[in-house]
Amino acid sequence: MVERREAEGDCVHEEVECAFCQGPIRKLDIEVHYKECPKLSSDCRHCSKSFPNPELADHKLICPEEVIDCAASHFGCSYSSRRSELDEHLSHCHFVALTPILQLHTERIETLELENKAIRQKLDLLVPPRPLPTQISGTNSSTTNDYNSAGRDMTSEMQDYTYHLYSEYEQLRSDVERLNAQIRELDVKQDMARFNEGLRYNDEMAGVRAAINGLRMQLHWLVASRRETGTGGAGSAAGPRSIGGSSVGGDGRRMSDSARQVVKL
């Protein structure tokens, strides 16, 4: 709704036709439309070339005649030149070469600031902030003395509290160091125990190997003696063969075969 005296005037929401693109537009938006109208052109203030209004903003981002600062200006480089001449400077700028390192230091500083802020908040929780002295005008000497004594008492309490926290911190640190020393001592003892146990196992294995070698030598001697006994018996019975002789030879061969199997095992 509008006032009666304004009802006969032109309405700013009335649609009119653009004189350049013949598109409908409200009177209220006509000034904004002229800046974006595709049929209107404007000159770039850097290179003085004419571009359609919708393309002018994109051209300003790449205009070779625009004077811009160095890419490392936020790190301290004060050089500025036309965009077309800036590449030559960037190839020799020391700030650009140090940009990765400077960026890394900037990130570390930001991280340290956040950590410092968190530590300050924790410290404020542990140690209340010291109150500022209140300036009071027109007070007598007795009131001033009371404030001074109260300030000294509060300072003494803060010192005692800080000393108590520091004592607890030192005690905790000594406990941690003592536990670390005990852990290192236990590690050394366990290593020595494992080393001694390994030596004992090696000695036992050496004894077992010696016993096995002795048994192997005895088996070899037993098999050799059996073979000599079997060979002598066969030579003495070289005459007429009998059933008993064949049975003795069969028993000798069976014993020899069993001895070979034992030797293989």
Backbone as CSV, one residue per row, in Angstrom:
resi,resn,N_x,N_y,N_z,CA_x,CA_y,CA_z,C_x,C_y,C_z
1,MET,0.844,-1.186,0.000,0.000,0.000,0.000,0.883,1.240,0.000
2,VAL,0.389,2.279,-0.698,1.098,3.552,-0.787,0.169,4.666,-0.351
3,GLU,0.744,5.793,-0.034,-0.067,6.938,0.350,-0.813,7.495,-0.863
4,ARG,-1.887,8.167,-0.568,-2.725,8.700,-1.639,-1.959,9.699,-2.509
5,ARG,-1.121,10.487,-1.879,-0.401,11.502,-2.644,0.644,10.884,-3.569
6,GLU,1.045,9.636,-3.275,2.020,8.972,-4.116,1.384,7.984,-5.076
7,ALA,0.093,7.798,-4.983,-0.573,6.810,-5.831,-0.558,7.222,-7.293
8,GLU,-0.581,8.546,-7.569,-0.621,8.994,-8.959,0.763,9.041,-9.604
9,GLY,1.856,8.831,-8.832,3.204,8.870,-9.396,3.564,7.549,-10.068
10,ASP,4.785,7.503,-10.604,5.264,6.285,-11.253,5.616,5.240,-10.202
11,CYS,5.256,3.989,-10.478,5.565,2.870,-9.571,6.952,2.332,-9.908
12,VAL,7.784,2.192,-8.893,9.145,1.705,-9.125,9.163,0.221,-9.468
13,HIS,8.063,-0.484,-9.202,7.991,-1.911,-9.520,7.385,-2.164,-10.900
14,GLU,7.079,-1.117,-11.588,6.514,-1.280,-12.929,7.594,-1.760,-13.891
15,GLU,7.228,-2.701,-14.739,8.176,-3.244,-15.706,8.231,-2.358,-16.939
16,VAL,9.444,-2.092,-17.367,9.675,-1.312,-18.581,10.601,-2.115,-19.486
17,GLU,10.744,-1.662,-20.686,11.589,-2.353,-21.656,12.955,-1.695,-21.708
18,CYS,13.988,-2.544,-21.658,15.351,-2.024,-21.744,15.578,-1.458,-23.138
19,ALA,16.193,-0.299,-23.212,16.407,0.356,-24.502,17.486,-0.324,-25.334
20,PHE,18.256,-1.237,-24.726,19.361,-1.873,-25.449,19.065,-3.338,-25.775
21,CYS,18.617,-4.098,-24.783,18.348,-5.523,-25.027,16.862,-5.825,-25.166
22,GLN,16.000,-4.816,-25.025,14.554,-4.960,-25.147,13.986,-6.013,-24.187
23,GLY,14.633,-6.207,-23.082,14.127,-7.143,-22.093,13.319,-6.437,-21.029
24,PRO,12.324,-7.132,-20.419,11.525,-6.506,-19.356,12.358,-6.349,-18.088
25,ILE,12.175,-5.214,-17.458,12.935,-4.935,-16.248,12.164,-3.939,-15.405
26,ARG,12.270,-4.075,-14.102,11.607,-3.129,-13.218,12.393,-1.822,-13.181
27,LYS,11.643,-0.746,-12.962,12.298,0.560,-12.866,13.272,0.606,-11.697
28,LEU,12.949,-0.158,-10.646,13.808,-0.171,-9.471,15.179,-0.779,-9.775
29,ASP,15.240,-1.713,-10.735,16.479,-2.439,-11.020,17.158,-1.970,-12.300
30,ILE,16.741,-0.866,-12.855,17.266,-0.471,-14.159,18.747,-0.087,-14.093
31,GLU,19.169,0.553,-12.993,20.578,0.934,-12.878,21.468,-0.305,-12.763
32,VAL,21.015,-1.286,-11.985,21.782,-2.532,-11.855,21.800,-3.289,-13.170
33,HIS,20.696,-3.250,-13.890,20.622,-3.965,-15.158,21.573,-3.376,-16.195
34,TYR,21.729,-2.071,-16.188,22.627,-1.437,-17.153,24.078,-1.907,-16.954
35,LYS,24.439,-2.230,-15.723,25.791,-2.724,-15.468,25.980,-4.169,-15.919
36,GLU,24.876,-4.892,-16.111,24.952,-6.293,-16.505,24.346,-6.559,-17.872
37,CYS,23.866,-5.566,-18.532,23.194,-5.755,-19.820,24.194,-6.257,-20.862
38,PRO,23.900,-7.367,-21.551,24.849,-7.903,-22.548,24.987,-7.030,-23.787
39,LYS,24.051,-6.122,-24.005,24.129,-5.254,-25.181,24.939,-3.990,-24.922
40,LEU,25.295,-3.764,-23.681,26.091,-2.586,-23.339,27.547,-2.992,-23.147
41,SER,28.430,-2.122,-23.520,29.870,-2.367,-23.391,30.490,-1.272,-22.541
42,SER,31.565,-1.648,-21.860,32.292,-0.694,-21.018,33.776,-0.873,-21.272
43,ASP,34.511,0.187,-21.021,35.955,0.163,-21.232,36.665,-0.254,-19.951
44,CYS,37.661,-1.079,-20.117,38.502,-1.463,-18.978,39.375,-0.270,-18.601
45,ARG,39.429,0.062,-17.341,40.176,1.240,-16.911,41.679,0.989,-16.893
46,HIS,42.111,-0.248,-17.136,43.542,-0.544,-17.165,44.081,-0.581,-18.595
47,CYS,43.408,-1.330,-19.466,43.890,-1.457,-20.845,43.064,-0.655,-21.840
48,SER,41.964,-0.008,-21.400,41.110,0.848,-22.237,40.426,0.086,-23.371
49,LYS,40.347,-1.227,-23.264,39.631,-2.011,-24.263,38.172,-2.140,-23.873
50,SER,37.311,-2.246,-24.898,35.872,-2.318,-24.665,35.444,-3.785,-24.594
51,PHE,34.620,-4.095,-23.576,34.105,-5.450,-23.368,32.637,-5.356,-22.993
52,PRO,31.834,-6.358,-23.356,30.453,-6.396,-22.860,30.451,-6.428,-21.338
53,ASN,29.435,-5.827,-20.775,29.393,-5.722,-19.318,29.493,-7.069,-18.603
54,PRO,28.825,-8.152,-19.071,28.979,-9.429,-18.361,30.396,-9.985,-18.409
55,GLU,31.191,-9.626,-19.423,32.548,-10.150,-19.556,33.596,-9.246,-18.926
56,LEU,33.199,-8.056,-18.513,34.176,-7.111,-17.986,34.763,-7.591,-16.657
57,ALA,33.919,-8.174,-15.811,34.417,-8.643,-14.509,35.432,-9.766,-14.684
58,ASP,35.183,-10.694,-15.630,36.146,-11.768,-15.883,37.433,-11.227,-16.492
59,HIS,37.317,-10.206,-17.316,38.521,-9.637,-17.926,39.408,-8.957,-16.887
60,LYS,38.810,-8.339,-15.884,39.608,-7.655,-14.874,40.502,-8.626,-14.103
61,LEU,40.113,-9.890,-14.040,40.918,-10.878,-13.320,42.175,-11.274,-14.082
62,ILE,42.175,-11.053,-15.407,43.319,-11.465,-16.226,43.881,-10.319,-17.059
63,CYS,43.465,-9.116,-16.792,43.919,-7.979,-17.600,45.438,-7.830,-17.475
64,PRO,46.175,-7.855,-18.580,47.645,-7.775,-18.491,48.163,-6.408,-18.084
65,GLU,47.337,-5.367,-18.176,47.790,-4.019,-17.849,47.467,-3.615,-16.418
66,GLU,46.781,-4.452,-15.688,46.434,-4.102,-14.308,47.667,-4.220,-13.421
67,VAL,47.850,-3.252,-12.557,48.975,-3.249,-11.627,48.578,-4.051,-10.389
68,ILE,49.339,-5.098,-10.114,49.039,-5.974,-8.982,50.296,-6.146,-8.141
69,ASP,50.098,-6.622,-6.922,51.217,-6.859,-6.009,51.821,-8.237,-6.252
70,CYS,53.007,-8.429,-5.706,53.688,-9.722,-5.804,52.893,-10.779,-5.047
71,ALA,53.013,-12.025,-5.498,52.285,-13.117,-4.841,52.738,-13.323,-3.402
72,ALA,53.938,-12.873,-3.065,54.457,-13.003,-1.702,54.375,-11.690,-0.940
73,SER,53.419,-10.846,-1.290,53.304,-9.547,-0.615,52.932,-9.701,0.854
74,HIS,52.157,-10.755,1.186,51.778,-10.945,2.588,52.942,-11.458,3.426
75,PHE,54.077,-11.822,2.771,55.275,-12.220,3.496,56.322,-11.115,3.536
76,GLY,56.027,-9.932,2.945,56.929,-8.796,3.050,57.430,-8.225,1.753
77,CYS,57.108,-8.821,0.597,57.584,-8.287,-0.678,56.729,-7.077,-1.063
78,SER,57.382,-5.964,-1.347,56.678,-4.715,-1.665,56.640,-4.424,-3.160
79,TYR,57.005,-5.368,-3.997,57.055,-5.137,-5.442,55.653,-5.195,-6.024
80,SER,55.385,-4.303,-6.981,54.117,-4.286,-7.710,54.393,-3.821,-9.134
81,SER,53.698,-4.430,-10.087,53.883,-4.082,-11.498,52.678,-4.573,-12.278
82,ARG,52.716,-4.353,-13.577,51.648,-4.860,-14.424,51.679,-6.385,-14.446
83,ARG,50.509,-6.959,-14.642,50.406,-8.413,-14.619,51.285,-9.061,-15.689
84,SER,51.431,-8.429,-16.829,52.242,-8.994,-17.908,53.727,-9.001,-17.575
85,GLU,54.174,-8.149,-16.636,55.586,-8.074,-16.274,55.894,-8.760,-14.950
86,LEU,54.890,-9.325,-14.323,55.101,-9.880,-12.990,55.831,-11.222,-13.025
87,ASP,55.675,-11.983,-14.110,56.316,-13.302,-14.170,57.833,-13.196,-14.067
88,GLU,58.406,-12.176,-14.674,59.858,-12.000,-14.597,60.311,-11.740,-13.168
89,HIS,59.521,-10.968,-12.427,59.869,-10.714,-11.027,59.724,-11.977,-10.185
90,LEU,58.674,-12.771,-10.435,58.445,-13.969,-9.628,59.577,-14.976,-9.774
91,SER,60.222,-14.995,-10.930,61.315,-15.948,-11.137,62.570,-15.573,-10.355
92,HIS,62.675,-14.323,-9.874,63.855,-13.884,-9.128,63.516,-13.444,-7.703
93,CYS,62.262,-13.473,-7.320,61.866,-12.979,-5.994,62.273,-13.984,-4.915
94,HIS,62.996,-13.505,-3.906,63.421,-14.372,-2.812,62.244,-14.751,-1.915
95,PHE,61.296,-13.866,-1.773,60.141,-14.175,-0.941,59.318,-15.313,-1.542
96,VAL,59.199,-15.335,-2.867,58.465,-16.426,-3.522,59.185,-17.747,-3.321
97,ALA,60.531,-17.728,-3.393,61.294,-18.957,-3.179,61.146,-19.472,-1.751
98,LEU,60.993,-18.549,-0.802,60.855,-18.936,0.606,59.404,-19.108,1.032
99,THR,58.474,-18.990,0.099,57.053,-19.074,0.461,56.691,-20.384,1.155
100,PRO,57.137,-21.574,0.672,56.779,-22.812,1.396,57.265,-22.820,2.834
101,ILE,58.511,-22.353,3.058,59.039,-22.339,4.423,58.302,-21.317,5.278
102,LEU,58.051,-20.140,4.711,57.327,-19.109,5.464,55.906,-19.555,5.772
103,GLN,55.276,-20.238,4.818,53.928,-20.744,5.062,53.934,-21.783,6.177
104,LEU,54.962,-22.651,6.178,55.071,-23.654,7.236,55.265,-22.994,8.592
105,HIS,56.112,-21.960,8.652,56.315,-21.250,9.917,55.032,-20.541,10.356
106,THR,54.291,-20.010,9.409,53.028,-19.356,9.758,52.048,-20.352,10.364
107,GLU,51.958,-21.530,9.770,51.068,-22.558,10.318,51.524,-22.991,11.707
108,ARG,52.840,-23.113,11.901,53.337,-23.494,13.229,53.039,-22.418,14.260
109,ILE,53.189,-21.159,13.864,52.890,-20.066,14.796,51.412,-20.079,15.172
110,GLU,50.539,-20.311,14.189,49.112,-20.392,14.495,48.816,-21.552,15.434
111,THR,49.474,-22.701,15.199,49.274,-23.847,16.087,49.750,-23.539,17.498
112,LEU,50.919,-22.886,17.615,51.434,-22.526,18.937,50.528,-21.518,19.630
113,GLU,49.952,-20.604,18.879,49.027,-19.644,19.484,47.796,-20.351,20.041
114,LEU,47.277,-21.331,19.292,46.127,-22.085,19.793,46.498,-22.878,21.046
115,GLU,47.686,-23.519,21.023,48.115,-24.261,22.204,48.337,-23.324,23.387
116,ASN,48.913,-22.157,23.129,49.136,-21.191,24.200,47.816,-20.703,24.788
117,LYS,46.830,-20.516,23.915,45.516,-20.095,24.396,44.883,-21.167,25.268
118,ALA,45.013,-22.448,24.836,44.451,-23.539,25.634,45.162,-23.653,26.980
119,ILE,46.504,-23.503,26.983,47.253,-23.571,28.238,46.880,-22.415,29.151
120,ARG,46.682,-21.231,28.570,46.295,-20.076,29.379,44.922,-20.296,30.025
121,GLN,43.999,-20.899,29.275,42.685,-21.186,29.845,42.791,-22.188,30.995
122,LYS,43.632,-23.245,30.804,43.809,-24.212,31.888,44.461,-23.563,33.101
123,LEU,45.430,-22.670,32.852,46.091,-21.987,33.956,45.128,-21.066,34.697
124,ASP,44.227,-20.433,33.974,43.229,-19.583,34.627,42.294,-20.405,35.507
125,LEU,42.031,-21.665,35.091,41.191,-22.527,35.924,41.933,-22.979,37.178
126,LEU,43.243,-23.275,37.028,44.016,-23.727,38.183,44.374,-22.575,39.109
127,VAL,44.827,-21.477,38.518,45.235,-20.310,39.309,44.329,-19.151,38.942
128,PRO,43.454,-18.718,39.816,42.569,-17.588,39.487,43.387,-16.346,39.173
129,PRO,42.913,-15.522,38.241,43.659,-14.298,37.888,43.757,-13.349,39.066
130,ARG,44.873,-12.672,39.126,45.116,-11.735,40.222,44.280,-10.486,40.026
131,PRO,43.500,-10.071,41.003,42.641,-8.893,40.826,43.464,-7.621,40.725
132,LEU,42.981,-6.710,39.896,43.643,-5.421,39.731,43.367,-4.537,40.945
133,PRO,44.326,-3.704,41.310,44.087,-2.802,42.452,43.024,-1.767,42.114
134,THR,42.092,-1.597,42.997,40.989,-0.662,42.792,41.411,0.733,43.240
135,GLN,41.219,1.665,42.342,41.578,3.052,42.654,40.369,3.747,43.274
136,ILE,40.536,4.116,44.476,39.448,4.774,45.208,39.957,6.141,45.653
137,SER,39.238,7.161,45.267,39.610,8.530,45.644,38.794,8.965,46.852
138,GLY,39.409,9.833,47.644,38.699,10.386,48.789,38.634,9.457,49.970
139,THR,39.519,8.449,50.067,39.500,7.526,51.203,40.586,7.941,52.170
140,ASN,40.415,7.592,53.400,41.394,7.948,54.424,42.518,6.921,54.474
141,SER,43.477,7.171,55.315,44.663,6.316,55.398,44.331,4.935,55.941
142,SER,43.332,4.825,56.822,42.980,3.516,57.379,42.433,2.594,56.298
143,THR,41.592,3.135,55.415,41.046,2.323,54.324,42.156,1.856,53.390
144,THR,43.119,2.750,53.118,44.253,2.380,52.265,45.070,1.266,52.896
145,ASN,45.277,1.344,54.195,46.028,0.293,54.886,45.289,-1.038,54.827
146,ASP,43.950,-0.982,54.949,43.167,-2.222,54.859,43.324,-2.862,53.482
147,TYR,43.256,-2.047,52.447,43.422,-2.591,51.089,44.819,-3.167,50.891
148,ASN,45.825,-2.476,51.437,47.191,-2.977,51.289,47.381,-4.304,52.001
149,SER,46.832,-4.412,53.210,46.954,-5.676,53.943,46.199,-6.797,53.237
150,ALA,45.017,-6.473,52.689,44.263,-7.489,51.948,45.020,-7.925,50.703
151,GLY,45.646,-6.968,50.027,46.438,-7.322,48.843,47.619,-8.199,49.198
152,ARG,48.293,-7.893,50.340,49.421,-8.723,50.749,48.966,-10.124,51.113
153,ASP,47.821,-10.224,51.809,47.304,-11.553,52.154,46.979,-12.356,50.895
154,MET,46.342,-11.707,49.936,45.988,-12.415,48.701,47.240,-12.833,47.936
155,THR,48.250,-11.958,47.910,49.503,-12.312,47.245,50.168,-13.497,47.930
156,SER,50.141,-13.503,49.269,50.725,-14.625,50.001,49.975,-15.923,49.712
157,GLU,48.646,-15.852,49.659,47.864,-17.045,49.339,48.176,-17.546,47.935
158,MET,48.303,-16.631,46.988,48.626,-17.032,45.626,50.006,-17.676,45.565
159,GLN,50.968,-17.134,46.298,52.298,-17.727,46.309,52.279,-19.123,46.925
160,ASP,51.522,-19.278,48.013,51.421,-20.602,48.633,50.768,-21.601,47.686
161,TYR,49.713,-21.162,47.010,49.020,-22.056,46.074,49.933,-22.443,44.912
162,THR,50.662,-21.462,44.393,51.592,-21.749,43.298,52.706,-22.680,43.752
163,TYR,53.227,-22.472,44.966,54.274,-23.350,45.492,53.753,-24.771,45.681
164,HIS,52.501,-24.884,46.127,51.898,-26.212,46.299,51.776,-26.930,44.951
165,LEU,51.318,-26.210,43.940,51.215,-26.816,42.607,52.588,-27.213,42.081
166,TYR,53.570,-26.369,42.300,54.919,-26.683,41.828,55.490,-27.897,42.556
167,SER,55.203,-28.015,43.855,55.677,-29.177,44.617,55.042,-30.461,44.105
168,GLU,53.731,-30.415,43.834,53.068,-31.596,43.284,53.630,-31.960,41.911
169,TYR,53.911,-30.942,41.122,54.477,-31.205,39.794,55.847,-31.864,39.909
170,GLU,56.702,-31.373,40.811,58.025,-31.963,40.989,57.924,-33.389,41.514
171,GLN,56.967,-33.635,42.417,56.793,-34.990,42.937,56.344,-35.949,41.837
172,LEU,55.397,-35.500,41.020,54.945,-36.347,39.912,56.077,-36.617,38.928
173,ARG,56.881,-35.611,38.654,57.991,-35.815,37.725,59.012,-36.792,38.287
174,SER,59.301,-36.703,39.599,60.240,-37.653,40.206,59.675,-39.070,40.190
175,ASP,58.345,-39.203,40.409,57.725,-40.534,40.341,57.829,-41.118,38.938
176,VAL,57.604,-40.289,37.945,57.705,-40.773,36.558,59.134,-41.196,36.238
177,GLU,60.120,-40.415,36.681,61.517,-40.787,36.439,61.870,-42.086,37.155
178,ARG,61.364,-42.260,38.379,61.642,-43.493,39.116,61.015,-44.699,38.417
179,LEU,59.783,-44.547,37.934,59.135,-45.644,37.212,59.875,-45.968,35.918
180,ASN,60.350,-44.952,35.231,61.120,-45.206,34.007,62.405,-45.967,34.312
181,ALA,63.079,-45.611,35.422,64.296,-46.330,35.802,63.991,-47.784,36.148
182,GLN,62.893,-48.026,36.870,62.512,-49.402,37.197,62.177,-50.203,35.943
183,ILE,61.500,-49.568,35.010,61.166,-50.273,33.761,62.432,-50.638,32.994
184,ARG,63.388,-49.707,32.931,64.646,-50.014,32.248,65.397,-51.140,32.950
185,GLU,65.387,-51.138,34.292,66.056,-52.204,35.040,65.395,-53.554,34.792
186,LEU,64.067,-53.587,34.765,63.357,-54.837,34.477,63.659,-55.330,33.068
187,ASP,63.750,-54.419,32.118,64.090,-54.827,30.749,65.469,-55.470,30.696
188,VAL,66.437,-54.882,31.420,67.785,-55.460,31.430,67.772,-56.840,32.069
189,LYS,67.046,-56.993,33.189,66.976,-58.296,33.851,66.330,-59.341,32.949
190,GLN,65.260,-58.976,32.264,64.613,-59.924,31.366,65.530,-60.315,30.214
191,ASP,66.272,-59.353,29.689,67.214,-59.679,28.613,68.293,-60.643,29.097
192,MET,68.831,-60.413,30.300,69.842,-61.316,30.839,69.265,-62.698,31.096
193,ALA,68.025,-62.763,31.621,67.402,-64.068,31.868,67.195,-64.829,30.566
194,ARG,66.730,-64.128,29.533,66.556,-64.801,28.244,67.899,-65.259,27.674
195,PHE,68.949,-64.453,27.869,70.264,-64.831,27.361,70.789,-66.072,28.082
196,ASN,70.658,-66.117,29.422,71.118,-67.281,30.187,70.313,-68.528,29.839
197,GLU,69.009,-68.351,29.670,68.177,-69.494,29.302,68.560,-70.022,27.921
198,GLY,68.884,-69.124,27.003,69.339,-69.560,25.684,70.642,-70.333,25.760
199,LEU,71.589,-69.875,26.624,72.840,-70.613,26.794,72.594,-72.002,27.368
200,ARG,71.672,-72.087,28.335,71.371,-73.401,28.922,70.766,-74.335,27.886
201,TYR,69.864,-73.814,27.066,69.286,-74.642,26.007,70.352,-75.097,25.014
202,ASN,71.283,-74.213,24.703,72.358,-74.602,23.783,73.215,-75.720,24.371
203,ASP,73.516,-75.631,25.692,74.298,-76.701,26.330,73.535,-78.022,26.310
204,GLU,72.229,-77.963,26.608,71.439,-79.191,26.585,71.392,-79.793,25.182
205,MET,71.223,-78.961,24.170,71.193,-79.467,22.800,72.539,-80.076,22.416
206,ALA,73.640,-79.466,22.877,74.958,-80.046,22.596,75.102,-81.414,23.249
207,GLY,74.607,-81.564,24.505,74.648,-82.871,25.155,73.812,-83.905,24.428
208,VAL,72.619,-83.512,23.980,71.757,-84.439,23.241,72.425,-84.866,21.936
209,ARG,73.051,-83.914,21.243,73.747,-84.267,20.000,74.893,-85.246,20.272
210,ALA,75.648,-85.019,21.357,76.742,-85.938,21.695,76.212,-87.334,21.995
211,ALA,75.091,-87.425,22.747,74.509,-88.739,23.041,74.041,-89.438,21.773
212,ILE,73.412,-88.672,20.874,72.951,-89.268,19.610,74.133,-89.758,18.783
213,ASN,75.217,-89.003,18.757,76.400,-89.446,18.017,76.994,-90.713,18.625
214,GLY,77.008,-90.807,19.975,77.502,-92.028,20.616,76.650,-93.238,20.272
215,LEU,75.309,-93.056,20.310,74.424,-94.162,19.931,74.626,-94.558,18.473
216,ARG,74.847,-93.579,17.613,75.067,-93.898,16.206,76.350,-94.719,16.022
217,MET,77.419,-94.367,16.749,78.667,-95.127,16.650,78.486,-96.543,17.168
218,GLN,77.750,-96.713,18.269,77.499,-98.060,18.786,76.695,-98.896,17.808
219,LEU,75.692,-98.269,17.156,74.904,-99.009,16.172,75.772,-99.429,14.988
220,HIS,76.637,-98.538,14.540,77.541,-98.903,13.452,78.446,-100.087,13.845
221,TRP,78.977,-100.028,15.052,79.847,-101.121,15.517,79.073,-102.417,15.618
222,LEU,77.807,-102.352,16.151,76.991,-103.558,16.285,76.649,-104.146,14.925
223,VAL,76.286,-103.321,13.979,75.949,-103.814,12.640,77.176,-104.421,11.971
224,ALA,78.328,-103.773,12.141,79.550,-104.323,11.533,79.909,-105.671,12.127
225,SER,79.770,-105.800,13.449,80.075,-107.092,14.080,79.105,-108.169,13.643
226,ARG,77.835,-107.834,13.495,76.859,-108.813,13.029,77.182,-109.266,11.604
227,ARG,77.591,-108.310,10.783,77.944,-108.692,9.418,79.144,-109.638,9.395
228,GLU,80.158,-109.352,10.221,81.321,-110.243,10.269,80.933,-111.617,10.774
229,THR,80.062,-111.691,11.768,79.616,-112.982,12.295,78.842,-113.757,11.246
230,GLY,77.958,-113.083,10.521,77.181,-113.752,9.473,78.062,-114.238,8.345
231,THR,79.079,-113.501,7.963,79.978,-113.902,6.877,80.809,-115.111,7.280
232,GLY,81.312,-115.167,8.512,82.088,-116.319,8.984,81.256,-117.582,9.046
233,GLY,80.024,-117.520,9.486,79.133,-118.688,9.566,78.819,-119.239,8.200
234,ALA,78.637,-118.366,7.202,78.332,-118.838,5.846,79.529,-119.551,5.241
235,GLY,80.795,-119.091,5.525,82.001,-119.740,4.982,82.217,-121.125,5.570
236,SER,81.969,-121.332,6.844,82.147,-122.641,7.484,81.125,-123.647,7.032
237,ALA,79.962,-123.235,6.609,78.889,-124.137,6.159,78.814,-124.184,4.665
238,ALA,79.975,-124.139,3.947,79.984,-124.140,2.487,79.748,-125.533,1.912
239,GLY,79.737,-126.643,2.722,79.507,-128.024,2.266,78.070,-128.229,1.869
240,PRO,77.564,-129.447,2.086,76.166,-129.755,1.738,75.219,-128.871,2.508
241,ARG,74.262,-128.303,1.814,73.281,-127.422,2.446,72.217,-128.252,3.146
242,SER,71.813,-127.757,4.256,70.744,-128.398,5.026,69.671,-127.387,5.338
243,ILE,68.595,-127.888,5.826,67.473,-127.002,6.170,67.874,-126.089,7.294
244,GLY,68.661,-126.668,8.258,69.086,-125.836,9.382,69.992,-124.735,8.940
245,GLY,70.926,-125.033,7.979,71.823,-123.991,7.500,71.091,-122.884,6.791
246,SER,70.096,-123.243,5.970,69.321,-122.204,5.288,68.559,-121.352,6.264
247,SER,68.089,-121.969,7.317,67.351,-121.174,8.307,68.268,-120.216,9.030
248,VAL,69.551,-120.677,9.277,70.487,-119.777,9.957,70.834,-118.596,9.071
249,GLY,71.020,-118.884,7.739,71.302,-117.781,6.817,70.153,-116.814,6.719
250,GLY,68.922,-117.351,6.730,67.757,-116.456,6.693,67.670,-115.596,7.924
251,ASP,68.001,-116.195,9.084,67.972,-115.393,10.315,69.029,-114.305,10.276
252,GLY,70.216,-114.636,9.691,71.267,-113.619,9.601,70.869,-112.484,8.700
253,ARG,70.224,-112.813,7.571,69.797,-111.739,6.675,68.730,-110.862,7.315
254,ARG,67.801,-111.519,8.043,66.762,-110.713,8.713,67.374,-109.782,9.759
255,MET,68.350,-110.286,10.495,69.004,-109.436,11.493,69.743,-108.284,10.828
256,SER,70.400,-108.614,9.663,71.116,-107.558,8.947,70.156,-106.498,8.428
257,ASP,69.005,-106.953,7.886,68.016,-105.984,7.394,67.479,-105.108,8.521
258,SER,67.179,-105.726,9.638,66.679,-104.933,10.773,67.726,-103.954,11.262
259,ALA,69.012,-104.379,11.230,70.084,-103.468,11.653,70.202,-102.295,10.709
260,ARG,70.046,-102.546,9.377,70.100,-101.443,8.414,68.969,-100.437,8.665
261,GLN,67.775,-100.986,8.946,66.656,-100.078,9.228,66.930,-99.223,10.454
262,VAL,67.540,-99.815,11.487,67.868,-99.046,12.688,68.878,-97.964,12.366
263,VAL,69.883,-98.321,11.509,70.897,-97.335,11.149,70.278,-96.193,10.368
264,LYS,69.352,-96.506,9.435,68.685,-95.449,8.678,67.895,-94.535,9.588
265,LEU,67.199,-95.121,10.567,66.460,-94.278,11.497,67.395,-93.354,12.262
